[in-house]
Amino acid sequence: MPDAVTPLRLAFMGSPDFSVPTLDALIEAGHEIVCVYTQPPKPAGRGKKLRPTAVHRAAEAHGLEVRTPRSLKSSEEKAAFAALGLDAAVVIAYGLILPQAVLDAPRLGCMNLHASLLPRWRGAAPIQRAIMAGDDMSGVQAMMMEAGLDTGPVLATEETRIFPFDTAGDLHDRLAALAASLAPSALAGLADATLTPQPQIEDGVTYASKITAEDQRIDWTELAAQTDRRIRGLAPFPGAWFEWTPPGEKEPLRMKALMSRHEDSAHTAQPGTLLDDALLVACDGGAVRLLKVQKPGGKPMDADTFLRGSPVASGERFA
């Protein structure tokens, strides 16, 4: 059990599974979660049935009130938030902009858990962008929110190394656990004034823009190291992709590459050419070995499983 803390009256604001461990940690720490804010349910699956967010499902399992506004900008939503009489709001991957009136409503303000080492990777996709850029370190920072995009002063930090074979999924899970560990202690330090928010440095600001369809397309003419980072940085979702036309077929398949390894292979082959029969693909400045792939409509497969059913030969080309 965690050390005893002074219970605070909180709103929790988050949406994806990344946020759930932090919600659980705040409940375990003994805080009163007055209300949970999360994104509205969205159509999903073949039947397009409305599916609540991971936070929505977790909150209901705890018996907590859940609110799913599409915006917090209306006077009604601002008033409903202010009426909660909060000590603080804890925000992690919520997905909506908080107007100034919402930021000002809690007694201690709104604390955000952000998955990067600010001011690097402010914005929407810090985990993917850190891997794609080849960063050595990442982390979670508890910061006080203000009107700017992830510009607020930092209360506390937990760091983790980014390992050479990490995917976005691997880093996501480590950072989610770090956020859950950091949130209660940062909140306690905010409440008893043992932690003082420190302004972010002005140098080194970068922005983690949303992942686009262009980001997902593998370009074999890129440097091999960059191609490897692109594949791992987009795995397991949404996945980087390339095209492969099986022997005897006219139409290419859009294949996802979900795990890879950069290899320093000296070659003179055209980019996209297979250098062996085990998915070693020529790139600029080396090669990338595909370790996990996925056919359209299929399940992810490791390379050996894929090759047993769909052998490829040295000299074939991926596009």
Secondary structure, 3 states (H helix, E strand, C coil): CCCCCCCCEEEEEECCHHHHHHHHHHHHCCCEEEEEECCCCEEECCCCEEECCHHHHHHHHCCCCEECCCCCCCHHHHHHHHCCCCCEEEEECCCCCCCHHHHHCCCCCEEEEECCCCCCCEECCHHHHHHHCCCCEEEEEEEECCCCCCCCCEEEEEEEECCCCCCHHHHHHHHHHHHHHHHHHHHHHHHCCCCCCECCCCCCCCEECCCCHHHHECCCCCEHHHHHHHHHHCCCCCCEEEEECCCCCCCCEEEEEEEEEEECCCCCCCCCEECCCCCEEEEECEEEEEEEEECCCCCCEEHHHHHHHCCCCCCCECC
